[in-house]
C-alpha cells in the first residue's frame, strides 16, 4: 500500500497570469480579444459619428422605393417602375447566371487543358501550356475588355444584315452574330409541352437505371454493356418520338383569330389597314406557340402591334371586353357567345402549333426581334471568366493527375485497359480528391470576379444594387453592406456544397 | 478610470471628425491646393489638353475658385470622376467641390446632402443618331438600342421618356463618355443620349460630325452646376459667389483684359467697385481677401469669355448661348446683386 501526499495547495496569485505558463496564454488571448473588440467598437462609433456629421441616417427603406431605371438583361419581370429591391434581385440573378455558366465552362476547359497538358503529343502539350500561362499571367480585366472589344468591333451591325449590307445569318437563317450580341432561336412551349417534359424526365430516370444495371452486369460477369450509346439513345429517342406523335395529332389544328370592330370575313391585312384596328393590341399568352404563330401571321402582313400579356383564354376575353386589346387568339372550342360584343373571326386563322417551336430572330426596325439575345456583355464576361479560371483549374487537374502514382497507370495497362478508359476510370477518380479542394476556391474566385461586370456594362448585382441604386439613393454604406453580405452568403453556399461533394470523393479509410 | 479615458478619446475623435468636416476653406488654404472633381474627359467641358493641362468650361470654375481662395488658378488638383464615383468622392471629402456637368435635382440637394452653388449651364437631355438611320424624332426610336451613362439623371429621364411614350428600348449601360462614344461609333447602339451640350461636344470629336444628327427633342431640364457638401455654408458661399462674380463680370463688362485696370482705382459704377474690392469689404465677409473676385475673373475671364473660349460658336463644339445668355439678352444667366 502506498500513500500519496497531496501537493501543497498554493493560493492563486495574480502574478501567475504573467509568469505561469499555464495561465499566460489565456491572459494573452483575453487581452487580444479586448483589443479587437475595442478596435471594432471604435470603427463603429467612428462610422456613426461621421454619418451623423454628414446628416445621413442608416436604414434600408430605400429598397422599397421606385428604382426608375431600366435593366437590359432581366431573368424576372422588371421595369423602371419596380423597386430598388427588385432591381437588386435582377442583378443577383444575373450574377448567379454568369457564375453558373462560368463555373461549368471553366471546369470543362480546365479538365480538358489539364489532361491534354500531360499529353505525349508535343504540340498539344505545348499549346495547352501556352493557354495556361497566357491566361494565368494576364489580368482578368484585360481579357474581359479584349473579348468585349473583339465582339463589338469585329462583328457586323444589325443593319448590315439588310439586303446589300454584306452580313448574313448562319445555320439556315436562325443565328445572327451581331455587335450587340448573338441572337439564337428561342423555344416556345405550347400545349403538350408538359407531356414532352414528363417523357424527358422519365428518360433521365431510365438512363440512371440503365447505367446502374450496366455497372451491376460488369461487376458480376465482367461483360461491358454499351453505356455511352445506351445513354445517348435513351436521351433522344423517347422524347423525339413523343414530339412526333404530339405534333402529328395536334399540329394540324387551326385556331380562329377574333377581333373587335371588324366586318365579317375580313382578312388580317384589310383589318390592319382599316379604321377598326386602331393600334393593333394583341392579347396572347406570352411564350406560347399560339402567340408565336399569331406573331408570325402579323409579321408576314407587315402589321405593327403591341402584345398585351394575359394569363389564359378567359383573361384574354376579359381584357378584350375592357378594351385593352382588339385582337385575340382563342381555340375553336371557345363558345362564341362568351366573346365580347362585336368580336368576329377573321378569314385568316393560325396554327395551334407544335408542343415546342423555335422562334427565329428576324430583323426588325432597329434590331433583331424575337429569338433569344445573348448580349455581348454576357458573352465577353462569361468567356473571359471561364478561360481565366479554366487556366487555374487546368493546373489543379494536372497536379491531381501527377499525384496519382505511375504504378496505377502501369497496372491498368497490364490489365489491358485502354488509355482513355484508364484515365476515366482509374486515374481521374483518384486524382479528384486532390483536385476538388483547390477547385472550390477557383469557383469562389470566379463568382467574386464576376463583379468586374460593370467594365462591359453587364448588369450584375454590383452594377444594379452596388452601382446605380447607391448612386440614385446615396445609401453607400447600406448598399455595400448588402452587397458584401450577398457575396459572403453565395461563397459560403458554394464552398459548403463543394465540401459535401469533396467528402464523397475523398479517400475512404476503412 | 481607463474606460473613461477611452471614451474621452473616442468623443474627441468624433468631434475632430465633425470639426474637419466643417472648415473646408481652412483645409484648402493649409493644403495650398483645391481638390476639384471633374469629368473623366468631355471636350470643351473638362479634358486635359496635349500638355496634360486640364481645360474646359467646368474646369474654369475650379480655376476661378482656386484663384479666389489661393490666388493661383493653377493650384488645383483635378480628380476625374465618373457618373458613379462623383458623389462618393464629394461626400467622403476626397474632393472639395465638384464641377462636372451635374444636374441640380431635389434629391441630390436634400437626400444626398449636397449644396448646389448655382447653375453654370442650362441644359436638357437629347439624342444623337447616325443620319443614315433616317430617324427624325426621338419618338421613332421604338425598339432602338440606346447607350446611356449609368448613375446619371439621364438614365432616369430615358426610362421615363420611353415609358410615357409607350415605346420600348434596350439600354446599354456605359461608365464614361469615351466608352459611350466608342460603343456608339461601333454601332453597338443606335442612339446615344446625354445632355445636349455633351452630345454637341462629343460630336465635335467625331471624324465625320456631319454623319450624325442630334434629334430635336429635349426630354428633360438639366440645370448643371458646381456643388459642395451640405453643412459647410462658408465654403458653399465662396463657390456660389465666385460663380456669381464671373456672371456679374460679364454683365458689367469686366473682362480678363480690363479687370486689372478697373481694379486699380474705384470707377464710376459702385457695384463694379464692390465686386473688384475697390470699395466696401465684401471679401472679408466671406473670409477672403478683398480682391478675390478680381483674381477669379483674371484667371479665365468672365462667364461669357469662358463660354466662348471653350464651347462657344467659334469652337468645334459650336454651342449657341441660347438659354445661357445673360438675362439682359433674353437668357437665364443672372447673378444676384453684389451689395
Interface residues (C-beta under 8 A of the other chain):
Chain A: X38 X42 X45 X46 X49 X50 X53 X54 X55 X56 X68 X69 X70 X71 X72 X79 X80 X81 X152 X153 X157 X159 X179 X180 X306 X364 X365 X366 X367 X369 X376 X454 X455 X457 X459 X463 X467 X468 X471 X472 X473 X474 X476
Chain B: X6 X10 X13 X14 X17 X18 X21 X83 X84 X87 X88 X91 X107 X111 X112 X113 X133 X141 X142 X143 X144 X145 X150 X151 X155 X156 X158 X159 X160 X162 X163 X166 X169 X170 X171 X172 X173 X174 X175 X183 X186 X187 X188 X189 X190 X229 X230 X231
